[in-house]
Amino acid sequence: MPAAALPPDHLTLLLDSTGEGIFGIDMDGRCTFLNRAAARTLGFRTEEVLGRNMHELIHHSHADGRHYPECDCPIFNAFRRGLPCRVDDEVIWRADGSSFPAEYSSHPVMEHGAVRGAVVTFVDISERKRAEELLRKSRDEMEQRVAERTAQLRELANHLETMRETERTRIAREIHDELGSLLVALKMDLNWLEKRVGNDAQRAAMVAKCQRMGGLVDTAVDAVGRIITDLRPSILDHQGLWAALEWQAQEFAHACSDECEVDFKMFVAADVPPPEGGLAIAVFRILQEVLSNVARHAKARKVAIRIDVDAPPLPVLYLQVRDDGVGTTPEALADPQAWGVMGLRERAAHFGGRVGIETAPGRGTTVRLMLPLTAPDAPGAPS
């Protein structure tokens, strides 16, 4: 047997027992009923609302006071266009002229297949909005603190890198001036001894010994030169960044000539002087680190190095190193312990640049550097 319809007084009791505000409107938008929660939330007595146009009474304006046309009202569209709605980003106005953020829904009332009006439910979501605003402010404050701390750490990292480069330069200079000079003097003394050894019986052995010692000195001189270059390549200071990048690429090609083919291209727009100071060191070290990773890990047969520098007034350097080696996974690049990748990105980020890496197992790796050669605080500089 079908369930019996609720008597009107029982239905009114149910509507008055709910915590949500509920009201009904006819085809003209006039209120036909209002439950107790709705009257209490709106601040009206029931008799003040019945028969009134509900849009004009409680939904006439946006939160900022702008007029809310009735033709745009989602509540009325429920019966005029058959469009049920649920809205949580508007306000409803009280009898005292104040408003509150509300979540409301409106659904058409059907009778014998025809729309007879709509029923609307609403709740005051002021507490929810306040909680969301507090959460947003807390999140913004946290993001601001994180950004400030990140900037501080980046400045600290750059300071440490600058100090490291300064110390490398000092050590390289001392090695060159002190140890290099001593080795050259030692080689000269050995040559002098070689020419002044005793009788013929002793001469052959002494000459052979001096020659072996001279060979060791030559090896030591070469080792000192290599150490000095690793610490601070003099070409960077004497001939500038463009020459230093080309030299580094040639050194890499020479070192791995038996294992892979290296293609190097560099296109620098006219009137773009090589940058100096920390920016030049950052670019050089990034290329050096990328090529070192290729040599140690990639097992590549082909390596392509390309450098492009845009023309003034806002020159930008683009550096790309592509290999056909073993590649790696994105997870490996995102590993918090991937200090090399993090170092590359932080070096670039300090000067307003960025490093991108594309790789996949068995499909090689491509590293791209984009770095503005204009001071980050200069007018018109890229951000």
Secondary structure, 3 states (H helix, E strand, C coil): CCCCCCCHHHHHHHHHHCCCEEEEECCCCEEEEECHHHHHHHCCCHHHHCCCEHHHHHCCECCCCCECCHHHCHHHHHHHCCCCEEEEEEEEECCCCCEEEEEEEEEEEEECCEEEEEEEEEEECHHHHHHHHHHHHHHHHHHHHHHHHHHHHHHHHHHHHHHHHHHHHHHHHHHHHHHHHHHHHHHHHHHHHHHCCCCHHHHHHHHHHHHHHHHHHHHHHHHHHHHHHHHCCHHHHHCCHHHHHHHHHHHHHHHCCCCCEEEEEEEECCCCCCCCHHHHHHHHHHHHHHHHHHHHHHCCCEEEEEEEECCCCCCEEEEEEEECCCCCCHHHHHCCCCHHHHHHHHHHHHCCCEEEEEECCCCCEEEEEEEECCCCCCCCCCC
